[in-house]
Structures are given as C-alpha cells and as structure tokens.
Amino acid sequence: MQAITTARRQRSLVAGLRNGLIGPISLLLIGLVIGVCAGIFSSISQYNLGEQKVVIRGNVDGMLRSMVDQETGLRGYISTNNLTFLEPFNSGRPQYVSSLQQLETAANNNASFNNTTPLILAVDNRASDWYNNYALVQVRNVEAGDLATARSESTNAAGKAAFDAFRTALTQLQAVINTDVTNLQAQVNTINIVSVVLGVVISLFAIFALYRAFNDLTSNLHGQLEILQNTTAQLGSGNLAARVPALPYTELGQLTPWRRGCKTSKTLCRNATSWRVCRN
C-alpha cells in the first residue's frame, strides 16, 4: 500500500515543467494579442475619427462659403442691377445644398453626433429663411424694377439680420461639433487605455505565474538533489545501508537504481576511490 501511495505521488519533471509553462505562456500570448488588437483598433479608430472630422468640418465650411457667395452676389446685383453678380448667387445655392446633405449623412452615420443633428436643422432653417424670405424677394424686386424697395435701409437691415441669424446658428453648430468630436476622441482614448491596461495586467500576471512555476520547480529540484548528494556521500564513506527515499520526480528516481540498498546475495563492487554500489 505504501508503494502504491508513493507511486501515485511521483510525477514527471518534464511534464510538470511543461504544464507549469502552458498557463503563463498562454497568458503572455493573450496579452500580446490584446496589445496588437488594441494597436490596430486604435489606428483604425483614429483614422476614422480623422476622416469624420475632415468631412464634417469641411462641409460646415462649405455651407458658410456658399452662403457668403450668395450674399455677396445678391448685394452686387441689387447695387448695380447687373446679372453678372447673380452668378455666385445662383451657383452658391446648389453648393450649399450639397454641403448640407453631406453633413447630414456624416452626422447620421455616427451616433456620437446626436447633439449635432438638431443644430444642422436649425442652421438650415436660418439659411432657408434668408434665401426664401429675403434673397429671392429682392431678386424679384430688382427684376420688376422696384430698386427703391430692394435698396432701402429697412430691407437691407432685414436681410442683414437674417444672415446674422444664420451665422449665429452656424457658430453654435461648430461649437457642438467640436464638443462631439472631443467626446468621441475621449471614447476612443478610453477604449485604447483600457485595452493597454488589460494587456499589461495579463502580462504581469503571466510573468508572476511564470516566476512561481520556476520557483516551485527549482525549490523541489534543489531539495531532491540534496537528498541524492547526502545519500551519495554516505555511500562514499562506506555506509552500504544508506537508502534513497522515493523521490517525487520519476526521472530522478530512475537515475538511482541503488536507492533500495545492497543485497547480501549480490557481489559487492568497490569503487577505486571511496564508495560502493551494487549491481544486479
């Protein structure tokens, strides 16, 4: 029964080393994969965010530029009654609509710009109010020959107030876009930081587990080697009754066939230096 219990307690040194390394190495690989994935995700997210910022801010600038072209062309047409000045007015409107549509598409495709979408509608309402209730009305007045009404101070004041309202709404839109972009950048940074921290924690845990595995292995191996050294010293001093107890590692046990001692029925073989062993 004792021999059976001892056999059960024995384990392979190589298998123990392999099993002790599987866990830490797996954790290190997981940490490495997380780090690589975090780097790839960070690069893609940063690239997409940069593209969105360029598209959104470019379209906002396009809306302002096209409205300024319309307003400048309209003032020139009212002042001179020259159709040449209507060219920037007529071309500015399609440019404004195009920039508006692209801005709406970019904002609707990203939930992070929920605060931006309502202000886009507010800006368009201001732009439409200036275009429909002032600009087109004054174009018709000039075409009808009613230059006095088109050039009156009250009419100009009304047009300026409508255009200033558009500028104010656009400024508010730009501020909200900057806030949404900042929040989106913060979200990307948070995900990146969490991924990096998680990878570092897993790697540190793997290193700690690897250290524990090597420490346990070296401690056990050192203890068993001391047993072998002590037994060898006793045999070398002529104590043929010395015994090597059953060692936990089977590989070390296989290196010591003389651990059971010498039998009197066997031939004693004397070493040339100091110790004796038995052969079967």
Buried (B, 14 or more C-beta within 10 A) or exposed (E): EEEEEBEEEBBEBEEBBEEBBEBBEEBBEBBBEBBEEBBEBBEEBBEEBEEBBEBBBBBBEBBBBBBBBBBBBBBBBBEEBEEEBBEBBEBBBEBBBBBBEBBBEBBEEBEBBEBBBEBBEBBBEBBEBBBEEBBBBBBEBBEEEEBEEBBEEEBBEBBEEBBEBBBEBBEEBBEBBEEBBEEBBEEBEEBBEEBBEBBEEBBEBBBEBBEEBBEEBEEBBEEBEEBBEEBBEBBBEEEBEBEBEBBBBBEBBEEBEBBEEBEEEEEEEEEEEEBBBBEE
